[in-house]
């Protein structure tokens, strides 16, 4: 006699659910690639807006990658401890916070911090 099927297990095992999860995960990679391409086009505007020197501009551009390096060190532990679903939610929250903070950045330092948070969101998703 087989155990009774759990409807939640069936929903999580459907192809539609799997496709939605895969699409959501793939969007993170797409957004990171998009961010990398967009920042190169924004460099001139950022220099002018914030009167950046070469070193500060380098920090603004590379801060997302630094966030990725830092977050990658924690991604596995977070997934093991809290589960993949909650780590994806954390990634989404970090992306949202980063996006809003980039829009309202009042200084080069705040822009670096916002992009660093975005890098953390990118890396914990992976």
C-alpha positions as CSV (number, residue, x, y, z in Angstrom):
1,X,0.0,0.0,0.0
2,X,1.5,3.3,-1.0
3,X,1.3,6.4,1.2
4,X,-1.3,9.0,0.3
5,X,0.0,11.6,-2.2
6,X,0.5,15.1,-0.9
7,X,-1.0,17.7,-3.2
8,X,1.8,20.1,-2.3
9,X,4.4,17.5,-3.5
10,X,2.6,17.1,-6.8
11,X,2.5,20.9,-7.4
12,X,6.2,21.2,-6.6
13,X,7.0,18.4,-9.0
14,X,5.1,19.8,-12.0
15,X,6.8,20.9,-15.1
16,X,5.2,24.4,-14.9
17,X,6.6,24.8,-11.4
18,X,10.0,23.6,-12.5
19,X,9.9,26.0,-15.5
20,X,9.0,28.9,-13.3
21,X,11.8,28.2,-10.8
22,X,14.3,27.8,-13.7
23,X,13.2,31.0,-15.3
24,X,13.4,32.9,-12.1
25,X,17.0,31.6,-11.5
26,X,18.0,32.4,-15.1
27,X,16.7,36.0,-14.7
28,X,19.4,36.6,-12.0
29,X,22.1,35.7,-14.5
30,X,20.5,37.9,-17.2
31,X,20.2,40.8,-14.8
32,X,23.9,40.5,-13.9
33,X,24.9,40.5,-17.5
34,X,22.6,43.4,-18.2
35,X,24.1,45.3,-15.3
36,X,27.6,44.7,-16.5
37,X,26.7,46.0,-20.0
38,X,24.7,49.0,-18.7
39,X,27.4,50.2,-16.4
40,X,29.9,50.5,-19.2
41,X,27.5,52.9,-21.0
42,X,26.8,54.9,-17.9
43,X,30.5,55.6,-17.0
44,X,30.6,58.9,-18.7
45,X,27.4,60.1,-17.1
46,X,28.5,58.9,-13.7
47,X,31.8,60.7,-14.1
48,X,30.0,63.9,-14.9
49,X,27.3,63.6,-12.3
50,X,29.6,62.9,-9.4
51,X,32.8,64.4,-10.6
52,X,34.6,61.1,-10.2
53,X,38.3,60.5,-10.5
54,X,39.6,57.3,-12.1
55,X,40.0,55.4,-8.8
56,X,36.5,56.3,-7.6
57,X,35.0,55.4,-10.9
58,X,36.8,52.1,-10.7
59,X,35.2,51.4,-7.4
60,X,31.7,52.3,-8.6
61,X,32.1,50.0,-11.6
62,X,33.7,47.1,-9.8
63,X,31.7,47.2,-6.5
64,X,29.1,44.8,-7.9
65,X,31.8,42.2,-8.6
66,X,33.3,42.7,-5.1
67,X,29.8,42.0,-3.7
68,X,29.7,38.8,-5.8
69,X,33.0,37.6,-4.4
70,X,31.9,38.3,-0.8
71,X,28.4,36.8,-1.2
72,X,29.7,33.6,-2.9
73,X,31.5,32.8,0.3
74,X,28.2,32.6,2.1
75,X,25.8,31.3,-0.5
76,X,26.3,27.6,0.2
77,X,26.1,27.9,3.9
78,X,22.9,30.0,3.6
79,X,21.3,27.5,1.3
80,X,22.2,24.6,3.5
81,X,20.9,26.3,6.6
82,X,17.8,28.0,5.3
83,X,17.0,26.3,2.1
84,X,17.2,27.3,-1.6
85,X,13.8,29.0,-1.6
86,X,14.5,31.4,1.2
87,X,17.9,32.2,-0.3
88,X,16.2,33.1,-3.6
89,X,13.8,35.4,-1.6
90,X,16.9,37.0,0.1
91,X,18.4,37.5,-3.3
92,X,15.3,39.2,-4.6
93,X,15.2,41.5,-1.6
94,X,18.8,42.4,-2.0
95,X,18.2,43.2,-5.7
96,X,15.2,45.4,-4.8
97,X,17.1,47.3,-2.1
98,X,20.1,47.7,-4.5
99,X,17.9,49.0,-7.3
100,X,16.2,51.6,-5.2
101,X,19.5,52.6,-3.5
102,X,21.1,53.1,-6.9
103,X,18.3,55.4,-8.0
104,X,18.5,57.6,-4.9
105,X,22.3,57.5,-4.6
106,X,23.4,60.9,-3.3
107,X,27.2,60.3,-3.4
108,X,29.8,58.0,-5.0
109,X,30.0,56.1,-1.7
110,X,26.3,55.5,-1.6
111,X,26.4,54.2,-5.2
112,X,29.3,51.9,-4.4
113,X,27.3,50.5,-1.3
114,X,24.2,50.1,-3.4
115,X,26.1,48.2,-6.1
116,X,27.8,46.1,-3.5
117,X,24.4,45.0,-2.1
118,X,23.4,44.2,-5.7
119,X,26.5,42.0,-6.0
120,X,25.6,40.2,-2.8
121,X,22.1,39.5,-4.3
122,X,23.6,38.2,-7.5
123,X,26.0,35.8,-5.7
124,X,23.6,34.3,-3.1
125,X,21.3,33.4,-6.0
126,X,23.9,31.3,-7.7
